[in-house]
Amino acid sequence: MKTDNKTNITVDLPQFISKVKRQDSIFKVVYMAIIVLYIIIIVAHLAVISISIYNKIPFTAWISNLGTLLPFLIIYFFLIKRHKEYKKADYSQPTYLVLKSMQKRYSSLRRGDLWVFAALFLLGISMGMDSPMSFLSFQLSYWALMIVGMLLGYIYWYIKLKPLKDKASQLIKELEE
């Protein structure tokens, strides 16, 4: 960071942009890998559902299988949307628009993320229906793991991504003045 007259804190813009580009390219690769994994899971799950329909399993088990597939589909479409966001990041736009886009991409939670929470809720209920554990025991362990995962994700965001978002917000503020 450079300081001008100790009043305005500015960031070396080209260095900042290249850092964000690196992070965007990492996210593009990670999202694509997860999308491929989800395609494999969805295809395997469709095969399990097809076999279970052919073997005429009980209706509750069939509904449970379908209820597990639906969250994977929701998260799959969410991942595709996020991948496109990082893939279509355009750094040739005016600086203000680039920074606004960065600020949005690196926010911790967005309205669209609620679909993922709904999918995780549905996944927990569906998996709990078919679990050999009691429903309550399964739900307690499932949500404990989800909370640990969310906390780890928040820590990662706070350490790696929040500084990028904060710098983008700072630069936007400076440009607006």
C-alpha positions as CSV (number, residue, x, y, z in Angstrom):
1,M,0.0,0.0,0.0
2,K,1.1,3.5,-0.7
3,T,0.2,6.5,1.4
4,D,-0.3,10.0,0.0
5,N,0.0,12.7,2.6
6,K,-1.3,10.3,5.2
7,T,-4.9,11.1,4.3
8,N,-5.6,8.9,1.3
9,I,-4.5,5.3,1.4
10,T,-4.2,4.0,-2.1
11,V,-3.3,0.7,-3.5
12,D,-1.0,0.0,-6.4
13,L,-3.8,-0.7,-8.9
14,P,-2.0,-2.9,-11.5
15,Q,-0.5,-5.1,-8.7
16,F,-4.0,-5.4,-7.1
17,I,-5.7,-6.2,-10.4
18,S,-3.1,-8.9,-11.1
19,K,-3.6,-10.4,-7.7
20,V,-7.4,-10.5,-8.3
21,K,-6.9,-12.1,-11.7
22,R,-4.8,-14.8,-10.1
23,Q,-7.5,-15.5,-7.6
24,D,-10.2,-15.5,-10.3
25,S,-8.2,-18.0,-12.3
26,I,-7.9,-20.2,-9.2
27,F,-11.6,-20.0,-8.6
28,K,-12.3,-20.9,-12.3
29,V,-10.3,-24.1,-12.0
30,V,-11.7,-25.0,-8.6
31,Y,-15.3,-24.4,-9.7
32,M,-14.8,-26.5,-12.9
33,A,-13.3,-29.4,-10.9
34,I,-16.3,-29.3,-8.5
35,I,-18.7,-29.1,-11.4
36,V,-17.1,-32.2,-12.9
37,L,-17.4,-34.0,-9.6
38,Y,-21.1,-33.0,-9.3
39,I,-21.8,-34.3,-12.8
40,I,-20.3,-37.6,-11.8
41,I,-22.4,-37.6,-8.6
42,I,-25.6,-36.7,-10.4
43,V,-25.1,-39.3,-13.1
44,A,-24.4,-42.0,-10.4
45,H,-27.4,-40.9,-8.4
46,L,-29.6,-41.1,-11.5
47,A,-28.3,-44.6,-12.1
48,V,-29.2,-45.6,-8.5
49,I,-32.7,-44.1,-8.8
50,S,-33.2,-45.9,-12.1
51,I,-32.1,-49.2,-10.6
52,S,-34.3,-48.6,-7.5
53,I,-37.3,-47.9,-9.7
54,Y,-36.6,-51.1,-11.7
55,N,-36.2,-53.1,-8.4
56,K,-39.5,-51.6,-7.1
57,I,-38.1,-50.4,-3.8
58,P,-40.5,-48.8,-1.2
59,F,-41.9,-45.4,-2.1
60,T,-40.2,-43.7,0.9
61,A,-36.8,-44.9,-0.2
62,W,-37.5,-43.7,-3.8
63,I,-38.5,-40.3,-2.5
64,S,-35.4,-40.1,-0.3
65,N,-33.2,-40.9,-3.4
66,L,-35.0,-38.2,-5.3
67,G,-34.7,-35.8,-2.4
68,T,-31.0,-36.3,-2.4
69,L,-30.7,-35.7,-6.1
70,L,-32.5,-32.4,-6.1
71,P,-30.0,-30.6,-3.8
72,F,-27.1,-31.8,-5.9
73,L,-28.9,-30.4,-9.0
74,I,-29.5,-27.1,-7.2
75,I,-25.9,-26.8,-6.1
76,Y,-24.7,-27.9,-9.6
77,F,-26.6,-24.9,-11.2
78,F,-25.3,-22.6,-8.5
79,L,-21.7,-23.7,-9.3
80,I,-22.2,-23.2,-13.0
81,K,-23.5,-19.7,-12.3
82,R,-20.5,-18.8,-10.1
83,H,-18.0,-20.3,-12.6
84,K,-19.4,-18.1,-15.4
85,E,-19.1,-15.1,-13.1
86,Y,-15.4,-15.7,-12.6
87,K,-14.9,-16.8,-16.3
88,K,-16.6,-13.6,-17.6
89,A,-14.7,-11.2,-15.3
90,D,-13.8,-8.4,-17.8
91,Y,-10.8,-6.3,-16.8
92,S,-11.0,-4.2,-20.0
93,Q,-13.9,-2.2,-18.6
94,P,-13.5,1.1,-16.9
95,T,-11.7,0.8,-13.5
96,Y,-14.9,1.7,-11.5
97,L,-16.9,-1.1,-13.1
98,V,-14.1,-3.6,-12.7
99,L,-13.8,-2.7,-9.0
100,K,-17.6,-2.9,-8.5
101,S,-17.6,-6.4,-10.1
102,M,-14.8,-7.5,-7.8
103,Q,-16.6,-6.2,-4.8
104,K,-19.6,-8.2,-5.7
105,R,-17.7,-11.4,-6.5
106,Y,-15.8,-11.4,-3.3
107,S,-18.7,-10.7,-0.9
108,S,-19.1,-13.4,1.8
109,L,-22.8,-14.0,1.3
110,R,-25.2,-13.0,-1.5
111,R,-28.9,-13.5,-2.0
112,G,-28.4,-16.3,-4.5
113,D,-26.5,-18.3,-1.8
114,L,-29.8,-18.9,0.0
115,W,-30.5,-21.6,-2.7
116,V,-27.5,-23.5,-1.5
117,F,-28.7,-23.3,2.1
118,A,-32.1,-24.6,1.0
119,A,-30.4,-27.4,-0.9
120,L,-28.3,-28.4,2.1
121,F,-31.4,-28.4,4.3
122,L,-33.2,-30.6,1.8
123,L,-30.2,-32.9,1.5
124,G,-30.0,-33.3,5.3
125,I,-33.7,-34.2,5.5
126,S,-33.5,-36.6,2.6
127,M,-30.4,-38.3,3.8
128,G,-31.8,-38.6,7.3
129,M,-34.9,-40.4,6.0
130,D,-32.7,-43.2,4.7
131,S,-30.0,-43.3,7.3
132,P,-29.4,-46.3,9.5
133,M,-28.9,-43.9,12.4
134,S,-31.9,-42.4,14.1
135,F,-33.2,-39.3,12.3
136,L,-32.3,-37.0,15.2
137,S,-28.8,-38.5,15.6
138,F,-28.2,-38.1,11.9
139,Q,-29.4,-34.5,11.9
140,L,-27.2,-33.6,14.8
141,S,-24.1,-35.0,13.1
142,Y,-25.0,-33.6,9.7
143,W,-25.6,-30.1,10.9
144,A,-22.5,-30.2,13.1
145,L,-20.4,-31.0,10.0
146,M,-22.2,-28.3,8.0
147,I,-21.5,-25.7,10.7
148,V,-17.8,-26.7,10.8
149,G,-17.7,-26.5,7.0
150,M,-19.3,-23.1,7.0
151,L,-16.9,-21.8,9.7
152,L,-13.9,-23.0,7.7
153,G,-15.3,-21.4,4.6
154,Y,-15.8,-18.1,6.5
155,I,-12.3,-18.3,7.9
156,Y,-10.9,-18.8,4.4
157,W,-13.0,-15.9,3.1
158,Y,-11.9,-13.7,5.9
159,I,-8.2,-14.4,5.4
160,K,-7.9,-14.6,1.6
161,L,-10.9,-12.8,0.0
162,K,-12.1,-10.2,2.4
163,P,-8.9,-8.2,2.0
164,L,-9.5,-8.1,-1.8
165,K,-13.1,-7.0,-1.3
166,D,-12.0,-4.3,1.2
167,K,-9.3,-3.0,-1.1
168,A,-11.8,-2.9,-4.0
169,S,-14.3,-1.0,-1.7
170,Q,-11.6,1.4,-0.7
171,L,-10.7,2.1,-4.3
172,I,-14.3,2.6,-5.2
173,K,-14.7,5.1,-2.4
174,E,-11.6,7.0,-3.6
175,L,-12.9,7.1,-7.1
176,E,-16.3,8.4,-6.0
177,E,-14.7,11.2,-4.1
